[in-house]
Structure formats: C-alpha cells, structure tokens
C-alpha cells in the first residue's frame, strides 16, 4: 500500500540509540584514510562503520521509502557499483538506491549505502551527470567523512544520549526529519566537499566518463539554488558549496586527458521516461488548509496558520509561536482501545484520562496525557481513530503552562479527522516526466508550445538544463512534464 504515514515505526529513535551505543563502546584509534592517504583520528573501526551504515540503511529504506521502479533502481545500482569498484575501498558493501523523494538531494551513509532522491534524478540529463554525483557521494564514503562527523557528533552527544526523550513522538518539530536520521545528514565541511568533488572526478575518469558531466551537474545545482531564491535546497543544506566549484571542475577538466568520454545521454533519458515528478499525490497533500490522503481516504485540518509538514512517517504542524505541536501517524494495534493502551503503557507517559467516542462516524478513543521531562512538563491530547484497516494516532501537545491556551485548538483539530471520498482527489494523476524526441531544431519556447507541460517554461528549462536562448538540436531527447499533480506543486 502506498502512503508514507503507513510506516508507523520510528526509525529515528532506534538509530540514535544504536549509533550512540556504538560510539560509546568504540575505542579511539588513529588510522590512515584509505582515499586520501592522510592520517585520521577515528573512534570508529571499519566494521563499526559498516554496521552503522547498514543499520541506517534499513531505516532510510523503510522511513523514506524507495522509488518503485526496479529497472531504474537496477540501473542506478549498476552505474554506482562500477564506480565503487574503481575506488580505494571496492570491498565495502556498496548499494545505490533512489529514494521516493521529490527534492534535489543525494546522500551517503557510512560504509557503502548511497542514495539519490528522485528529484535529483529528474534534473540529470546524462549518465555522466549522474555519475558525477554518485562519484561525489562515493568520495564521502571512501574518505570516511561521515564517520569522522559521527565521531565528532557522538563525542559531543554522549552525555546527552541517555537523556534523549523517552518518547520518540515528543520530539521538537524541527527534528521531524532529523532525530537520529540527522546524523546521516550531517553537514560536511567545505574541505570535505572539495575532497569529494575531486574523488568523484577521479572515479569518473577511471571509468572513462566525460568529466564535463561534473561541470554540468554543478551548474544544475547552482541554477537550482538561484531559482529557489534564498531558500536552501536539500543538496546545499547537506553539501555546502566549497566555493568556485564550477571553476575547480573546469580546471580539472582542462588538465585531464579524456576526450570523447562517455556521456550516455539517450540511455539516461530513456531510463527516466515516466518517472514521477514533484510531490506524489498518493502520499497525501495539503489543499485549502486541509490534509487529504487519496489512498488512505482520509482528511483532517490542522489549526489555521500553523506550519505544516508531510514528513515520511507522519504529518506535522507547529504553532506560529513554536510552542505547540500536532502530529498524525499510524498507530500500532487493531482497535483504538488497543492503540490507546499501548500508548499509555509507555514509560514516561502519564494517562490523565481517556474515553471511547466517535469522530465523524469513526470509532475512536480520546485521551489526555502528561510527560515529565528534565526540561519541564508537557501536556497533550490524543485521539486514536479507526479508519479502513488502520488506527491513526492524532495528537497535540504543549507545555503544561500553555495547555490552557491550546486545549480548545487541539480539540477542534482532532475533530476534523474524517473519511475522504472526493473523486477529484482520489483520481488525481501525479506529474510525470515524459521524454520526447525533438523533431527539428527549436527554441525552448517553441518546444513548450509544441510539447506542453503541466509546469512552467522556467521549470522545463531548468530540468533540461537549457539557458536563455538555448537552441535544441533536432533529434535531441528532451523532458516535458505531464499529469496534473498536487495543487500548487511546481
Ligand atoms: Zn558532498
């Protein structure tokens, strides 16, 4: 079944415990960095590095979800494996996967797992461009950047780990995509970025890829940054620009001897034909202040004016003042009563009250709870509601002092949970890439007229890598976007 909030386990909590335990057990050791030859200070042995990465991989696969296209996954893995095989650490358990995420991002876990988001896949136009990003991520792993980061982060956090929230649900909003997973999205330093760029270039060259692909890729990322107008896209937030990246890549290009290197444009374009583009309606979306989920056939409203987020395992909202949070997830149990019992049985949760009721015709249990933390006391309201095959848990919490202010707000929001049967949303087609062969030479404008898209001309330009005034050669494979998609998603 589709729908990310189906995945009701919490990957973050387990991961942070695992990584914490590993770091605490680890002895400090000096080692020679395999990719750079330099000496490095590391708390983590190679075995631990691999173990950490494999654990985290399971969490990412389940928590973020893989893009459902076995042929595309196999293709990305084969390109990645070939590159890893010419790296300094060919023996690692390498894996290369596409996560079902519309953002422009790529990341590496310790000891082998590499991920591309389908959003960055939509922006590549050649296999060489994809190889440049895979090579860069492989570089983070061969140079053990995340291991060093984790060593450092864990050193700082060891004292905190034991005290981290007993109840994973009650994490601050900013942590929604982070928590334990934050460890995977650690910011690398600029030096690490430069080094990975260089290593990626090395692996591309060894396989005979045209290194121009790296230059093109960095230009795509720069264009994206400019287009986002100040907002920091994911890639930039995890991979800070080392500065003059395009220039550095051009210099490497000038000194390399590869001519007529592999580009594989048509091969790449054919692979991504039909790939989802933008948000997938099947994962649920916000429309007119309402969250609707076409596959789970449900809807609800968060309080007006709250910041909302459709995260992989939950849907979240935070009050404008940042002092209250609401969250919807799938709960464990077959009935609202079972789910409520499991919730209130958790260590650290005091049950203040609970009663059976119905909400918009659905069987439910509603209750209030309290949690004592070192930092203070939290009060919350929770609703367990059965709909279809699932029990949903909808909760709101704030500090005890603020509960008086928010009690009615929470109550009103919980009562909006209802079945959703509107054909318009149930039948909403996602946006997809469609690859077309351009019949004769034409401008981007002409292409946009001849092969209309459900996104703007600017977006079509950006995903095709066309500058202003670019003329498309006859016979080129180009991307258009079809399908209505989620309202307001460009
Ligand atoms: Zn990087």
Boltz pocket constraint, residues with backbone or C-beta under 6 A from the ligand:
constraints:
  - pocket:
      binder: B
      contacts: [[A, 136], [A, 140], [A, 188], [A, 192], [A, 193], [A, 196], [A, 238], [A, 239]]
      max_distance: 6.0
